[in-house]
Amino acid sequence: MKKNDILNRIESSAYLGISLRTVYNLIARGELQQMPDGRFLKKELDRYLKIRKRRDNGLRAFVELQLKQTRIQKENILLQLLTKETVPSDDVCVAWVERMHELKTSLMSWPNVLPLLLEGKNEQEMRDILKKEVEFVMSRYSRPGRWTPKEITS
């Protein structure tokens, strides 16, 4: 065996292109085998480099696949924007805030309106009035609009 075939830890880290700390970590994880005196056979280091290259190639292929999928998603989003298949979120937000304001206003008016409507009514008439008021508020809130589904199920 030649002298060049055996390397110490510092020489090994330089040969592998990694830090000395990484060499220690590889030893601890059993990924890199050292001789009893703490030195390394160059064959062992070459074996590790082959394994790392295969693993890196596999990782690279995975990352490239993820990148391709992300690019496809981006292209689909751009296509939807160009064909106006997407909905501008700010517009939707404004429309729904307006509806929420209508709902709140309607509900907040009940303490002033309902006593007048319910005064002197029997129990069944009160139920009918309350049901009618609830239906009115719900119809205003769930009415068809630009940003609502074509069919509204209740």
C-alpha positions as a printed Julia matrix, in Angstrom:
154×3 Matrix{Float64}:
   0.0    0.0     0.0
   1.35   3.4    -1.01
   1.67   6.32    1.37
  -0.7    8.33   -0.85
  -3.4    5.66   -0.33
  -3.74   6.54    3.39
  -4.94   9.99    4.5
  -5.44  11.59    7.92
  -8.7   13.36    8.83
  -7.59  16.79    7.61
  -6.32  15.39    4.32
  -9.5   13.35    4.0
 -11.73  16.39    4.52
  -9.8   18.25    1.81
  -9.98  15.22   -0.52
 -13.74  14.93    0.0
 -14.26  18.7    -0.22
 -16.06  18.86    3.14
 -15.3   20.32    6.54
 -13.53  18.4     9.29
 -16.73  18.56   11.37
 -18.63  16.87    8.53
 -15.98  14.13    8.45
 -16.59  13.53   12.19
 -20.36  13.48   11.6
 -19.99  10.97    8.76
 -17.88   8.73   11.0
 -20.45   8.98   13.8
 -23.3    8.07   11.42
 -21.32   5.14   10.02
 -21.22   6.58    6.51
 -17.44   6.8     6.49
 -15.16   4.06    7.81
 -11.76   4.86    9.28
  -8.84   2.61   10.14
  -8.12   1.83   13.83
  -5.44   4.53   13.93
  -7.99   7.17   12.76
  -6.7    7.49    9.22
  -8.59   6.69    6.03
  -7.93   4.48    3.06
  -8.27   6.41   -0.18
 -10.44   3.51   -1.47
 -12.9    4.16    1.38
 -13.04   7.85    0.55
 -13.62   7.06   -3.14
 -16.42   4.65   -2.13
 -18.08   7.41   -0.11
 -17.74   9.86   -3.03
 -19.49   7.37   -5.36
 -22.35   6.94   -2.89
 -22.63  10.69   -2.4
 -22.64  11.28   -6.16
 -25.48   8.77   -6.64
 -27.42  10.33   -3.75
 -26.77  13.84   -5.08
 -27.91  12.79   -8.56
 -31.1   11.34   -7.09
 -31.69  14.49   -5.08
 -30.92  16.63   -8.11
 -33.46  14.67  -10.18
 -36.06  15.12   -7.44
 -35.39  18.86   -7.19
 -35.53  19.22  -10.98
 -38.88  17.39  -11.04
 -40.23  19.68   -8.3
 -38.98  22.7   -10.26
 -40.68  21.48  -13.44
 -43.96  20.9   -11.59
 -43.75  24.38  -10.04
 -43.12  25.92  -13.46
 -46.15  24.07  -14.86
 -48.29  25.39  -12.0
 -47.01  28.91  -12.67
 -47.8   28.58  -16.38
 -51.31  27.34  -15.57
 -51.9   30.33  -13.27
 -50.63  32.73  -15.94
 -52.87  31.05  -18.51
 -55.86  31.41  -16.18
 -55.04  35.08  -15.69
 -54.75  35.63  -19.43
 -58.03  33.83  -20.13
 -59.68  35.61  -17.19
 -60.5   32.33  -15.44
 -59.21  33.63  -12.13
 -60.99  35.97   -9.78
 -59.3   39.12   -8.48
 -59.17  38.52   -4.74
 -59.4   42.22   -3.84
 -62.67  42.57   -5.76
 -64.11  39.49   -4.08
 -63.05  40.77   -0.68
 -64.71  44.15   -1.24
 -67.94  42.5    -2.43
 -68.13  40.2     0.59
 -67.26  42.99    3.03
 -70.18  44.94    1.58
 -72.47  41.96    2.12
 -71.23  41.49    5.66
 -71.95  45.17    6.3
 -75.5   44.7     4.95
 -75.99  41.66    7.18
 -74.69  43.5    10.22
 -76.87  46.54    9.5
 -79.98  44.37    9.09
 -79.35  42.44   12.29
 -78.52  45.58   14.27
 -81.83  47.16   13.19
 -83.87  44.33   14.74
 -83.94  45.75   18.29
 -85.59  48.89   16.89
 -87.86  47.26   14.29
 -89.01  43.99   15.85
 -90.71  45.37   18.97
 -92.97  47.5    16.76
 -93.71  44.58   14.43
 -94.36  42.1    17.25
 -96.43  44.34   19.51
 -99.87  42.84   20.24
 -99.25  39.72   18.14
 -99.96  36.18   19.25
 -97.2   33.54   19.36
 -97.83  32.16   15.85
 -97.92  35.64   14.31
 -94.61  36.45   16.07
 -93.03  33.29   14.63
 -94.24  34.19   11.14
 -92.88  37.75   11.43
 -89.51  36.55   12.75
 -89.27  33.92   10.01
 -90.07  36.55    7.36
 -87.39  38.9     8.77
 -84.76  36.14    8.85
 -85.6   35.1     5.28
 -85.31  38.72    4.14
 -81.89  39.13    5.74
 -80.68  35.79    4.36
 -81.94  36.59    0.86
 -80.03  39.87    0.9
 -76.87  38.2     2.16
 -76.97  35.15   -0.12
 -78.26  36.82   -3.28
 -76.59  36.02   -6.61
 -73.81  38.34   -7.55
 -70.66  38.67   -9.59
 -68.56  36.64   -7.15
 -71.12  34.11   -5.95
 -71.74  30.65   -7.38
 -74.43  30.42  -10.06
 -76.48  28.11   -7.86
 -76.82  28.84   -4.18
 -77.88  25.9    -2.06
 -79.45  26.47    1.3
